[in-house]
Amino acid sequence: MPVNGIFDSNIQLLDQALSLRSRKHEAISANIANAETPGYARLRMDFEDAMAAAAGKSDDTQAVTHPRHMQAGAGQAEGLVYRQQDPNVIGDGNNVVMEQEMMELAENQIRYEAAIQMLNKKFGMLKFVIQERA
């Protein structure tokens, strides 16, 4: 089996999921930090759309410059973060709801940890196969 085929698409998708979850965590953290800032519009990232875009990306964009180099896999998902404007906001113009942000932060953390566990299992299986072949 060629070396550049050692990491299957699941590992690449899990890697991208971790990157996107981290980016979403940063957006939620910024919202929590600015919960009392007048006029602050909350940041939002749609994880599902970003993952769908990442899953659709082609591996053909990356070049292997030496026969013994491993191909890095699919391009990194960007995860578009945008400001969620709410025309119905009254008062100071801040649209951050702390309870909602804390709930989203907890959910994102749980899903991040689940992706880590799946990635650890994948690498554990790979390690087992390597040890058995040695």
N, CA, C and O atoms as CSV, one atom per row, in Angstrom:
chain,resi,resn,atom,element,x,y,z
A,1,MET,N,N,0.848,-1.181,0.000
A,1,MET,CA,C,0.000,0.000,0.000
A,1,MET,C,C,0.888,1.237,0.000
A,1,MET,O,O,1.849,1.297,0.768
A,2,PRO,N,N,0.590,2.233,-0.849
A,2,PRO,CA,C,1.399,3.451,-0.862
A,2,PRO,C,C,1.247,4.213,0.457
A,2,PRO,O,O,0.196,4.180,1.096
A,3,VAL,N,N,2.320,4.894,0.843
A,3,VAL,CA,C,2.328,5.618,2.114
A,3,VAL,C,C,1.290,6.728,2.133
A,3,VAL,O,O,0.671,6.974,3.168
A,4,ASN,N,N,1.088,7.407,0.995
A,4,ASN,CA,C,0.147,8.526,1.008
A,4,ASN,C,C,-1.305,8.071,1.137
A,4,ASN,O,O,-2.188,8.916,1.281
A,5,GLY,N,N,-1.584,6.776,1.091
A,5,GLY,CA,C,-2.931,6.260,1.291
A,5,GLY,C,C,-3.165,5.748,2.697
A,5,GLY,O,O,-4.194,5.130,2.969
A,6,ILE,N,N,-2.224,5.998,3.593
A,6,ILE,CA,C,-2.309,5.454,4.949
A,6,ILE,C,C,-3.421,6.115,5.769
A,6,ILE,O,O,-4.017,5.471,6.633
A,7,PHE,N,N,-3.701,7.382,5.508
A,7,PHE,CA,C,-4.750,8.094,6.228
A,7,PHE,C,C,-5.993,8.146,5.360
A,7,PHE,O,O,-5.991,8.764,4.295
A,8,ASP,N,N,-7.057,7.495,5.818
A,8,ASP,CA,C,-8.276,7.460,5.015
A,8,ASP,C,C,-9.036,8.784,5.118
A,8,ASP,O,O,-8.663,9.679,5.876
A,9,SER,N,N,-10.093,8.877,4.348
A,9,SER,CA,C,-10.861,10.128,4.305
A,9,SER,C,C,-11.516,10.438,5.647
A,9,SER,O,O,-11.758,11.605,5.957
A,10,ASN,N,N,-11.806,9.411,6.448
A,10,ASN,CA,C,-12.396,9.663,7.768
A,10,ASN,C,C,-11.447,10.440,8.662
A,10,ASN,O,O,-11.871,11.341,9.386
A,11,ILE,N,N,-10.170,10.100,8.618
A,11,ILE,CA,C,-9.184,10.818,9.426
A,11,ILE,C,C,-9.091,12.264,8.957
A,11,ILE,O,O,-9.005,13.180,9.776
A,12,GLN,N,N,-9.108,12.470,7.657
A,12,GLN,CA,C,-9.052,13.833,7.124
A,12,GLN,C,C,-10.285,14.636,7.536
A,12,GLN,O,O,-10.170,15.808,7.896
A,13,LEU,N,N,-11.458,14.012,7.483
A,13,LEU,CA,C,-12.681,14.710,7.880
A,13,LEU,C,C,-12.694,15.003,9.378
A,13,LEU,O,O,-13.152,16.067,9.796
A,14,LEU,N,N,-12.195,14.071,10.184
A,14,LEU,CA,C,-12.113,14.316,11.625
A,14,LEU,C,C,-11.157,15.459,11.929
A,14,LEU,O,O,-11.416,16.277,12.812
A,15,ASP,N,N,-10.048,15.514,11.194
A,15,ASP,CA,C,-9.098,16.614,11.359
A,15,ASP,C,C,-9.774,17.951,11.041
A,15,ASP,O,O,-9.602,18.930,11.767
A,16,GLN,N,N,-10.531,17.981,9.965
A,16,GLN,CA,C,-11.234,19.206,9.593
A,16,GLN,C,C,-12.322,19.546,10.604
A,16,GLN,O,O,-12.547,20.717,10.911
A,17,ALA,N,N,-12.999,18.518,11.124
A,17,ALA,CA,C,-14.027,18.757,12.137
A,17,ALA,C,C,-13.420,19.399,13.379
A,17,ALA,O,O,-14.008,20.308,13.964
A,18,LEU,N,N,-12.244,18.926,13.778
A,18,LEU,CA,C,-11.573,19.514,14.942
A,18,LEU,C,C,-11.205,20.972,14.683
A,18,LEU,O,O,-11.372,21.822,15.557
A,19,SER,N,N,-10.708,21.255,13.493
A,19,SER,CA,C,-10.357,22.641,13.150
A,19,SER,C,C,-11.589,23.542,13.170
A,19,SER,O,O,-11.543,24.660,13.684
A,20,LEU,N,N,-12.681,23.048,12.610
A,20,LEU,CA,C,-13.911,23.839,12.576
A,20,LEU,C,C,-14.506,24.017,13.968
A,20,LEU,O,O,-14.991,25.097,14.304
A,21,ARG,N,N,-14.471,22.964,14.778
A,21,ARG,CA,C,-14.978,23.072,16.154
A,21,ARG,C,C,-14.157,24.088,16.943
A,21,ARG,O,O,-14.704,24.846,17.744
A,22,SER,N,N,-12.850,24.102,16.717
A,22,SER,CA,C,-11.986,25.066,17.392
A,22,SER,C,C,-12.345,26.490,16.969
A,22,SER,O,O,-12.408,27.401,17.794
A,23,ARG,N,N,-12.575,26.660,15.685
A,23,ARG,CA,C,-12.952,27.989,15.167
A,23,ARG,C,C,-14.298,28.427,15.739
A,23,ARG,O,O,-14.478,29.595,16.082
A,24,LYS,N,N,-15.238,27.498,15.843
A,24,LYS,CA,C,-16.548,27.825,16.412
A,24,LYS,C,C,-16.399,28.194,17.891
A,24,LYS,O,O,-17.071,29.105,18.376
A,25,HIS,N,N,-15.518,27.486,18.605
A,25,HIS,CA,C,-15.261,27.788,20.010
A,25,HIS,C,C,-14.756,29.227,20.168
A,25,HIS,O,O,-15.164,29.938,21.086
A,26,GLU,N,N,-13.873,29.643,19.268
A,26,GLU,CA,C,-13.355,31.015,19.313
A,26,GLU,C,C,-14.472,32.040,19.116
A,26,GLU,O,O,-14.504,33.068,19.792
A,27,ALA,N,N,-15.383,31.756,18.192
A,27,ALA,CA,C,-16.494,32.679,17.938
A,27,ALA,C,C,-17.412,32.770,19.155
A,27,ALA,O,O,-17.819,33.864,19.548
A,28,ILE,N,N,-17.735,31.628,19.748
A,28,ILE,CA,C,-18.605,31.621,20.926
A,28,ILE,C,C,-17.919,32.332,22.091
A,28,ILE,O,O,-18.559,33.084,22.826
A,29,SER,N,N,-16.634,32.096,22.255
A,29,SER,CA,C,-15.881,32.757,23.331
A,29,SER,C,C,-15.890,34.273,23.158
A,29,SER,O,O,-16.008,35.012,24.135
A,30,ALA,N,N,-15.764,34.732,21.921
A,30,ALA,CA,C,-15.821,36.174,21.652
A,30,ALA,C,C,-17.195,36.728,22.021
A,30,ALA,O,O,-17.301,37.830,22.558
A,31,ASN,N,N,-18.246,35.961,21.732
A,31,ASN,CA,C,-19.598,36.400,22.089
A,31,ASN,C,C,-19.748,36.529,23.604
A,31,ASN,O,O,-20.301,37.510,24.100
A,32,ILE,N,N,-19.253,35.533,24.329
A,32,ILE,CA,C,-19.348,35.559,25.791
A,32,ILE,C,C,-18.555,36.738,26.353
A,32,ILE,O,O,-19.009,37.422,27.271
A,33,ALA,N,N,-17.375,36.965,25.798
A,33,ALA,CA,C,-16.531,38.064,26.277
A,33,ALA,C,C,-17.166,39.427,26.020
A,33,ALA,O,O,-16.904,40.382,26.751
A,34,ASN,N,N,-17.996,39.524,24.989
A,34,ASN,CA,C,-18.609,40.806,24.627
A,34,ASN,C,C,-20.095,40.874,24.972
A,34,ASN,O,O,-20.827,41.687,24.406
A,35,ALA,N,N,-20.536,40.035,25.884
A,35,ALA,CA,C,-21.958,39.977,26.237
A,35,ALA,C,C,-22.481,41.301,26.781
A,35,ALA,O,O,-23.674,41.583,26.667
A,36,GLU,N,N,-21.627,42.100,27.358
A,36,GLU,CA,C,-22.046,43.382,27.938
A,36,GLU,C,C,-21.623,44.581,27.091
A,36,GLU,O,O,-21.785,45.725,27.517
A,37,THR,N,N,-21.086,44.333,25.904
A,37,THR,CA,C,-20.619,45.421,25.043
A,37,THR,C,C,-21.789,46.001,24.249
A,37,THR,O,O,-22.403,45.285,23.458
A,38,PRO,N,N,-22.108,47.276,24.440
A,38,PRO,CA,C,-23.215,47.885,23.695
A,38,PRO,C,C,-22.965,47.830,22.184
A,38,PRO,O,O,-21.866,48.122,21.711
A,39,GLY,N,N,-24.005,47.451,21.443
A,39,GLY,CA,C,-23.925,47.425,19.988
A,39,GLY,C,C,-23.220,46.213,19.404
A,39,GLY,O,O,-23.079,46.110,18.186
A,40,TYR,N,N,-22.774,45.291,20.255
A,40,TYR,CA,C,-22.053,44.114,19.748
A,40,TYR,C,C,-23.029,43.163,19.062
A,40,TYR,O,O,-24.061,42.807,19.632
A,41,ALA,N,N,-22.704,42.753,17.843
A,41,ALA,CA,C,-23.489,41.752,17.110
A,41,ALA,C,C,-22.760,40.424,17.232
A,41,ALA,O,O,-21.573,40.334,16.920
A,42,ARG,N,N,-23.457,39.404,17.681
A,42,ARG,CA,C,-22.825,38.115,17.952
A,42,ARG,C,C,-22.231,37.494,16.697
A,42,ARG,O,O,-22.737,37.673,15.590
A,43,LEU,N,N,-21.136,36.756,16.902
A,43,LEU,CA,C,-20.506,36.002,15.825
A,43,LEU,C,C,-21.193,34.654,15.713
A,43,LEU,O,O,-21.640,34.083,16.708
A,44,ARG,N,N,-21.270,34.158,14.498
A,44,ARG,CA,C,-21.927,32.875,14.269
A,44,ARG,C,C,-21.164,32.113,13.209
A,44,ARG,O,O,-20.643,32.701,12.262
A,45,MET,N,N,-21.099,30.791,13.372
A,45,MET,CA,C,-20.506,29.924,12.360
A,45,MET,C,C,-21.398,28.705,12.203
A,45,MET,O,O,-21.750,28.057,13.189
A,46,ASP,N,N,-21.760,28.396,10.983
A,46,ASP,CA,C,-22.596,27.226,10.714
A,46,ASP,C,C,-21.679,26.039,10.463
A,46,ASP,O,O,-21.137,25.884,9.368
A,47,PHE,N,N,-21.507,25.198,11.483
A,47,PHE,CA,C,-20.589,24.070,11.411
A,47,PHE,C,C,-20.993,23.084,10.311
A,47,PHE,O,O,-20.145,22.599,9.563
A,48,GLU,N,N,-22.274,22.797,10.221
A,48,GLU,CA,C,-22.743,21.803,9.252
A,48,GLU,C,C,-22.430,22.226,7.819
A,48,GLU,O,O,-21.971,21.411,7.018
A,49,ASP,N,N,-22.675,23.493,7.493
A,49,ASP,CA,C,-22.367,23.987,6.148
A,49,ASP,C,C,-20.865,23.935,5.876
A,49,ASP,O,O,-20.436,23.570,4.782
A,50,ALA,N,N,-20.072,24.304,6.883
A,50,ALA,CA,C,-18.615,24.289,6.722
A,50,ALA,C,C,-18.104,22.866,6.525
A,50,ALA,O,O,-17.204,22.638,5.717
A,51,MET,N,N,-18.670,21.909,7.257
A,51,MET,CA,C,-18.249,20.512,7.099
A,51,MET,C,C,-18.663,19.970,5.738
A,51,MET,O,O,-17.908,19.233,5.103
A,52,ALA,N,N,-19.852,20.333,5.292
A,52,ALA,CA,C,-20.306,19.885,3.971
A,52,ALA,C,C,-19.385,20.428,2.890
A,52,ALA,O,O,-19.051,19.720,1.939
A,53,ALA,N,N,-18.975,21.681,3.033
A,53,ALA,CA,C,-18.047,22.269,2.065
A,53,ALA,C,C,-16.696,21.569,2.134
A,53,ALA,O,O,-16.066,21.332,1.104
A,54,ALA,N,N,-16.249,21.238,3.336
A,54,ALA,CA,C,-14.959,20.562,3.505
A,54,ALA,C,C,-14.996,19.162,2.910
A,54,ALA,O,O,-14.022,18.718,2.301
A,55,ALA,N,N,-16.101,18.473,3.081
A,55,ALA,CA,C,-16.223,17.112,2.560
A,55,ALA,C,C,-16.244,17.105,1.038
A,55,ALA,O,O,-15.857,16.118,0.413
A,56,GLY,N,N,-16.694,18.201,0.442
A,56,GLY,CA,C,-16.762,18.285,-1.009
A,56,GLY,C,C,-15.484,18.738,-1.667
A,56,GLY,O,O,-15.380,18.701,-2.893
A,57,LYS,N,N,-14.496,19.169,-0.882
A,57,LYS,CA,C,-13.240,19.651,-1.460
A,57,LYS,C,C,-12.456,18.498,-2.056
A,57,LYS,O,O,-12.538,17.358,-1.598
A,58,SER,N,N,-11.705,18.818,-3.074
A,58,SER,CA,C,-10.903,17.819,-3.775
A,58,SER,C,C,-9.498,17.756,-3.217
A,58,SER,O,O,-8.956,18.763,-2.762
A,59,ASP,N,N,-8.905,16.565,-3.253
A,59,ASP,CA,C,-7.521,16.367,-2.821
A,59,ASP,C,C,-6.539,16.830,-3.886
A,59,ASP,O,O,-5.343,16.929,-3.616
A,60,ASP,N,N,-7.017,17.114,-5.082
A,60,ASP,CA,C,-6.130,17.388,-6.204
A,60,ASP,C,C,-5.420,18.728,-6.106
A,60,ASP,O,O,-4.545,19.010,-6.926
A,61,THR,N,N,-5.760,19.557,-5.144
A,61,THR,CA,C,-5.171,20.884,-5.058
A,61,THR,C,C,-3.790,20.875,-4.425
A,61,THR,O,O,-3.079,21.877,-4.505
A,62,GLN,N,N,-3.390,19.780,-3.801
A,62,GLN,CA,C,-2.106,19.741,-3.118
A,62,GLN,C,C,-1.119,18.911,-3.915
A,62,GLN,O,O,-1.456,17.853,-4.447
A,63,ALA,N,N,0.094,19.403,-3.986
A,63,ALA,CA,C,1.122,18.726,-4.768
A,63,ALA,C,C,2.091,18.000,-3.850
A,63,ALA,O,O,2.434,18.488,-2.773
A,64,VAL,N,N,2.524,16.836,-4.290
A,64,VAL,CA,C,3.583,16.104,-3.606
A,64,VAL,C,C,4.855,16.439,-4.363
A,64,VAL,O,O,4.978,16.122,-5.547
A,65,THR,N,N,5.810,17.081,-3.683
A,65,THR,CA,C,7.005,17.576,-4.358
A,65,THR,C,C,8.139,16.569,-4.387
A,65,THR,O,O,9.136,16.785,-5.077
A,66,HIS,N,N,8.010,15.486,-3.659
A,66,HIS,CA,C,9.048,14.463,-3.612
A,66,HIS,C,C,8.356,13.113,-3.473
A,66,HIS,O,O,7.355,13.015,-2.762
A,67,PRO,N,N,8.861,12.062,-4.134
A,67,PRO,CA,C,8.182,10.768,-4.087
A,67,PRO,C,C,8.005,10.199,-2.677
A,67,PRO,O,O,7.098,9.399,-2.448
A,68,ARG,N,N,8.855,10.599,-1.735
A,68,ARG,CA,C,8.754,10.058,-0.380
A,68,ARG,C,C,7.946,10.950,0.558
A,68,ARG,O,O,7.804,10.634,1.739
A,69,HIS,N,N,7.420,12.053,0.050
A,69,HIS,CA,C,6.569,12.920,0.862
A,69,HIS,C,C,5.161,12.350,0.891
A,69,HIS,O,O,4.702,11.735,-0.071
A,70,MET,N,N,4.487,12.566,2.007
A,70,MET,CA,C,3.096,12.141,2.123
A,70,MET,C,C,2.190,13.293,1.718
A,70,MET,O,O,2.461,14.449,2.040
A,71,GLN,N,N,1.132,12.977,1.023
A,71,GLN,CA,C,0.166,13.995,0.656
A,71,GLN,C,C,-0.609,14.380,1.905
A,71,GLN,O,O,-1.020,13.514,2.678
A,72,ALA,N,N,-0.808,15.673,2.104
A,72,ALA,CA,C,-1.458,16.156,3.318
A,72,ALA,C,C,-2.955,15.903,3.325
A,72,ALA,O,O,-3.571,15.965,4.389
A,73,GLY,N,N,-3.549,15.629,2.215
A,73,GLY,CA,C,-4.973,15.351,2.181
A,73,GLY,C,C,-5.767,16.547,1.701
A,73,GLY,O,O,-5.228,17.463,1.078
A,74,ALA,N,N,-7.040,16.527,1.995
A,74,ALA,CA,C,-7.936,17.582,1.531
A,74,ALA,C,C,-7.571,18.912,2.161
A,74,ALA,O,O,-7.007,18.975,3.253
A,75,GLY,N,N,-7.910,19.971,1.444
A,75,GLY,CA,C,-7.631,21.309,1.958
A,75,GLY,C,C,-8.374,21.570,3.259
A,75,GLY,O,O,-9.421,20.973,3.512
A,76,GLN,N,N,-7.847,22.442,4.068
A,76,GLN,CA,C,-8.479,22.750,5.343
A,76,GLN,C,C,-9.770,23.524,5.115
A,76,GLN,O,O,-9.840,24.430,4.284
A,77,ALA,N,N,-10.761,23.150,5.859
A,77,ALA,CA,C,-12.025,23.862,5.808
A,77,ALA,C,C,-11.864,25.203,6.503
A,77,ALA,O,O,-11.181,25.307,7.521
A,78,GLU,N,N,-12.492,26.220,5.954
A,78,GLU,CA,C,-12.315,27.553,6.506
A,78,GLU,C,C,-13.335,27.880,7.586
A,78,GLU,O,O,-12.971,28.462,8.607
A,79,GLY,N,N,-14.575,27.531,7.397
A,79,GLY,CA,C,-15.587,27.837,8.389
A,79,GLY,C,C,-15.862,29.326,8.478
A,79,GLY,O,O,-15.274,30.025,9.303
A,80,LEU,N,N,-16.746,29.806,7.636
A,80,LEU,CA,C,-17.065,31.224,7.570
A,80,LEU,C,C,-17.731,31.676,8.867
A,80,LEU,O,O,-18.763,31.138,9.267
A,81,VAL,N,N,-17.133,32.661,9.509
A,81,VAL,CA,C,-17.698,33.264,10.720
A,81,VAL,C,C,-18.279,34.610,10.315
A,81,VAL,O,O,-17.609,35.411,9.664
A,82,TYR,N,N,-19.513,34.855,10.698
A,82,TYR,CA,C,-20.152,36.113,10.325
A,82,TYR,C,C,-20.867,36.723,11.528
A,82,TYR,O,O,-21.146,36.040,12.514
A,83,ARG,N,N,-21.154,38.005,11.431
A,83,ARG,CA,C,-21.894,38.707,12.486
A,83,ARG,C,C,-23.385,38.523,12.233
A,83,ARG,O,O,-23.879,38.783,11.136
A,84,GLN,N,N,-24.083,38.076,13.248
A,84,GLN,CA,C,-25.521,37.867,13.128
A,84,GLN,C,C,-26.237,39.148,13.542
A,84,GLN,O,O,-26.341,39.464,14.727
A,85,GLN,N,N,-26.722,39.869,12.555
A,85,GLN,CA,C,-27.444,41.115,12.810
A,85,GLN,C,C,-28.897,40.778,13.127
A,85,GLN,O,O,-29.501,39.923,12.480
A,86,ASP,N,N,-29.445,41.449,14.115
A,86,ASP,CA,C,-30.834,41.226,14.506
A,86,ASP,C,C,-31.549,42.573,14.523
A,86,ASP,O,O,-31.305,43.382,15.418
A,87,PRO,N,N,-32.431,42.832,13.550
A,87,PRO,CA,C,-33.098,44.138,13.474
A,87,PRO,C,C,-34.081,44.379,14.622
A,87,PRO,O,O,-34.490,45.518,14.845
A,88,ASN,N,N,-34.464,43.342,15.344
A,88,ASN,CA,C,-35.440,43.481,16.425
A,88,ASN,C,C,-34.804,43.757,17.783
A,88,ASN,O,O,-35.510,43.820,18.790
A,89,VAL,N,N,-33.485,43.922,17.827
A,89,VAL,CA,C,-32.802,44.175,19.095
A,89,VAL,C,C,-33.163,45.568,19.590
A,89,VAL,O,O,-33.116,46.545,18.841
A,90,ILE,N,N,-33.523,45.638,20.864
A,90,ILE,CA,C,-33.812,46.940,21.468
A,90,ILE,C,C,-32.846,47.155,22.626
A,90,ILE,O,O,-32.179,46.220,23.070
A,91,GLY,N,N,-32.777,48.362,23.098
A,91,GLY,CA,C,-31.865,48.649,24.205
A,91,GLY,C,C,-30.510,49.054,23.675
A,91,GLY,O,O,-30.404,49.950,22.838
A,92,ASP,N,N,-29.472,48.394,24.164
A,92,ASP,CA,C,-28.103,48.787,23.796
A,92,ASP,C,C,-27.639,48.207,22.466
A,92,ASP,O,O,-26.517,48.479,22.040
A,93,GLY,N,N,-28.478,47.412,21.797
A,93,GLY,CA,C,-28.118,46.871,20.489
A,93,GLY,C,C,-27.307,45.595,20.531
A,93,GLY,O,O,-26.892,45.098,19.485
A,94,ASN,N,N,-27.070,45.054,21.709
A,94,ASN,CA,C,-26.309,43.811,21.852
A,94,ASN,C,C,-27.275,42.637,21.708
A,94,ASN,O,O,-28.298,42.587,22.391
A,95,ASN,N,N,-26.954,41.695,20.823
A,95,ASN,CA,C,-27.851,40.561,20.604
A,95,ASN,C,C,-27.313,39.246,21.179
A,95,ASN,O,O,-27.743,38.171,20.760
A,96,VAL,N,N,-26.388,39.319,22.122
A,96,VAL,CA,C,-25.846,38.113,22.756
A,96,VAL,C,C,-26.774,37.689,23.888
A,96,VAL,O,O,-27.086,38.480,24.778
A,97,VAL,N,N,-27.213,36.431,23.843
A,97,VAL,CA,C,-27.996,35.842,24.928
A,97,VAL,C,C,-27.071,34.853,25.623
A,97,VAL,O,O,-26.735,33.808,25.065
A,98,MET,N,N,-26.667,35.185,26.832
A,98,MET,CA,C,-25.645,34.406,27.532
A,98,MET,C,C,-26.027,32.931,27.672
A,98,MET,O,O,-25.173,32.060,27.504
A,99,GLU,N,N,-27.279,32.639,27.975
A,99,GLU,CA,C,-27.708,31.245,28.131
A,99,GLU,C,C,-27.524,30.462,26.827
A,99,GLU,O,O,-27.084,29.312,26.838
A,100,GLN,N,N,-27.865,31.096,25.719
A,100,GLN,CA,C,-27.712,30.451,24.416
A,100,GLN,C,C,-26.239,30.202,24.109
A,100,GLN,O,O,-25.881,29.136,23.608
A,101,GLU,N,N,-25.392,31.170,24.405
A,101,GLU,CA,C,-23.954,31.021,24.146
A,101,GLU,C,C,-23.360,29.898,24.995
A,101,GLU,O,O,-22.556,29.106,24.504
A,102,MET,N,N,-23.752,29.830,26.261
A,102,MET,CA,C,-23.228,28.784,27.142
A,102,MET,C,C,-23.683,27.401,26.673
A,102,MET,O,O,-22.920,26.437,26.732
A,103,MET,N,N,-24.934,27.313,26.206
A,103,MET,CA,C,-25.442,26.048,25.686
A,103,MET,C,C,-24.667,25.635,24.427
A,103,MET,O,O,-24.280,24.475,24.286
A,104,GLU,N,N,-24.445,26.581,23.523
A,104,GLU,CA,C,-23.701,26.275,22.298
A,104,GLU,C,C,-22.255,25.909,22.600
A,104,GLU,O,O,-21.682,25.040,21.943
A,105,LEU,N,N,-21.660,26.570,23.595
A,105,LEU,CA,C,-20.287,26.257,23.988
A,105,LEU,C,C,-20.193,24.834,24.529
A,105,LEU,O,O,-19.273,24.095,24.178
A,106,ALA,N,N,-21.144,24.445,25.387
A,106,ALA,CA,C,-21.143,23.091,25.951
A,106,ALA,C,C,-21.333,22.043,24.852
A,106,ALA,O,O,-20.637,21.028,24.831
A,107,GLU,N,N,-22.274,22.293,23.940
A,107,GLU,CA,C,-22.511,21.352,22.846
A,107,GLU,C,C,-21.276,21.224,21.957
A,107,GLU,O,O,-20.894,20.119,21.571
A,108,ASN,N,N,-20.663,22.344,21.640
A,108,ASN,CA,C,-19.477,22.332,20.791
A,108,ASN,C,C,-18.337,21.563,21.460
A,108,ASN,O,O,-17.622,20.811,20.799
A,109,GLN,N,N,-18.168,21.752,22.773
A,109,GLN,CA,C,-17.116,21.055,23.513
A,109,GLN,C,C,-17.345,19.546,23.504
A,109,GLN,O,O,-16.404,18.776,23.316
A,110,ILE,N,N,-18.585,19.126,23.706
A,110,ILE,CA,C,-18.910,17.693,23.700
A,110,ILE,C,C,-18.620,17.093,22.327
A,110,ILE,O,O,-18.048,16.008,22.227
A,111,ARG,N,N,-19.009,17.793,21.283
A,111,ARG,CA,C,-18.774,17.285,19.925
A,111,ARG,C,C,-17.286,17.299,19.568
A,111,ARG,O,O,-16.819,16.426,18.836
A,112,TYR,N,N,-16.548,18.274,20.075
A,112,TYR,CA,C,-15.094,18.316,19.869
A,112,TYR,C,C,-14.448,17.090,20.519
A,112,TYR,O,O,-13.620,16.415,19.907
A,113,GLU,N,N,-14.835,16.813,21.763
A,113,GLU,CA,C,-14.276,15.663,22.473
A,113,GLU,C,C,-14.651,14.347,21.793
A,113,GLU,O,O,-13.847,13.415,21.770
A,114,ALA,N,N,-15.857,14.260,21.242
A,114,ALA,CA,C,-16.265,13.054,20.517
A,114,ALA,C,C,-15.392,12.850,19.279
A,114,ALA,O,O,-14.991,11.726,18.978
A,115,ALA,N,N,-15.101,13.930,18.567
A,115,ALA,CA,C,-14.231,13.827,17.385
A,115,ALA,C,C,-12.823,13.406,17.788
A,115,ALA,O,O,-12.178,12.634,17.077
A,116,ILE,N,N,-12.340,13.911,18.928
A,116,ILE,CA,C,-11.013,13.510,19.426
A,116,ILE,C,C,-11.002,12.010,19.725
A,116,ILE,O,O,-10.054,11.310,19.369
A,117,GLN,N,N,-12.049,11.524,20.375
A,117,GLN,CA,C,-12.123,10.097,20.702
A,117,GLN,C,C,-12.132,9.242,19.437
A,117,GLN,O,O,-11.458,8.213,19.378
A,118,MET,N,N,-12.888,9.660,18.434
A,118,MET,CA,C,-12.916,8.900,17.177
A,118,MET,C,C,-11.549,8.911,16.503
A,118,MET,O,O,-11.105,7.891,15.978
A,119,LEU,N,N,-10.887,10.057,16.519
A,119,LEU,CA,C,-9.556,10.163,15.923
A,119,LEU,C,C,-8.556,9.290,16.680
A,119,LEU,O,O,-7.714,8.635,16.066
A,120,ASN,N,N,-8.648,9.281,18.003
A,120,ASN,CA,C,-7.774,8.421,18.804
A,120,ASN,C,C,-7.986,6.945,18.481
A,120,ASN,O,O,-7.025,6.177,18.424
A,121,LYS,N,N,-9.237,6.546,18.269
A,121,LYS,CA,C,-9.511,5.147,17.902
A,121,LYS,C,C,-8.916,4.815,16.537
A,121,LYS,O,O,-8.350,3.738,16.345
A,122,LYS,N,N,-9.045,5.740,15.595
A,122,LYS,CA,C,-8.468,5.522,14.261
A,122,LYS,C,C,-6.958,5.349,14.356
A,122,LYS,O,O,-6.397,4.428,13.762
A,123,PHE,N,N,-6.292,6.240,15.109
A,123,PHE,CA,C,-4.840,6.137,15.249
A,123,PHE,C,C,-4.450,4.902,16.047
A,123,PHE,O,O,-3.401,4.310,15.796
A,124,GLY,N,N,-5.284,4.505,17.007
A,124,GLY,CA,C,-5.025,3.280,17.762
A,124,GLY,C,C,-5.053,2.057,16.857
A,124,GLY,O,O,-4.215,1.163,16.984
A,125,MET,N,N,-6.021,2.019,15.941
A,125,MET,CA,C,-6.088,0.901,14.991
A,125,MET,C,C,-4.879,0.908,14.070
A,125,MET,O,O,-4.316,-0.144,13.769
A,126,LEU,N,N,-4.485,2.082,13.626
A,126,LEU,CA,C,-3.314,2.209,12.758
A,126,LEU,C,C,-2.055,1.751,13.489
A,126,LEU,O,O,-1.221,1.051,12.913
A,127,LYS,N,N,-1.918,2.138,14.739
A,127,LYS,CA,C,-0.768,1.733,15.555
A,127,LYS,C,C,-0.745,0.217,15.728
A,127,LYS,O,O,0.312,-0.407,15.639
A,128,PHE,N,N,-1.914,-0.373,15.975
A,128,PHE,CA,C,-2.010,-1.820,16.135
A,128,PHE,C,C,-1.551,-2.535,14.867
A,128,PHE,O,O,-0.794,-3.503,14.936
A,129,VAL,N,N,-2.005,-2.063,13.723
A,129,VAL,CA,C,-1.626,-2.684,12.450
A,129,VAL,C,C,-0.123,-2.572,12.223
A,129,VAL,O,O,0.510,-3.526,11.769
A,130,ILE,N,N,0.444,-1.424,12.532
A,130,ILE,CA,C,1.887,-1.233,12.350
A,130,ILE,C,C,2.669,-2.163,13.267
A,130,ILE,O,O,3.656,-2.762,12.842
A,131,GLN,N,N,2.242,-2.291,14.518
A,131,GLN,CA,C,2.937,-3.160,15.468
A,131,GLN,C,C,2.832,-4.624,15.065
A,131,GLN,O,O,3.784,-5.384,15.240
A,132,GLU,N,N,1.691,-5.024,14.531
A,132,GLU,CA,C,1.500,-6.414,14.112
A,132,GLU,C,C,2.346,-6.753,12.890
A,132,GLU,O,O,2.770,-7.897,12.726
A,133,ARG,N,N,2.592,-5.767,12.036
A,133,ARG,CA,C,3.363,-6.023,10.823
A,133,ARG,C,C,4.853,-5.988,11.090
A,133,ARG,O,O,5.635,-6.474,10.272
A,134,ALA,N,N,5.264,-5.428,12.212
A,134,ALA,CA,C,6.700,-5.298,12.515
A,134,ALA,C,C,7.309,-6.585,13.013
A,134,ALA,O,O,8.504,-6.629,13.307
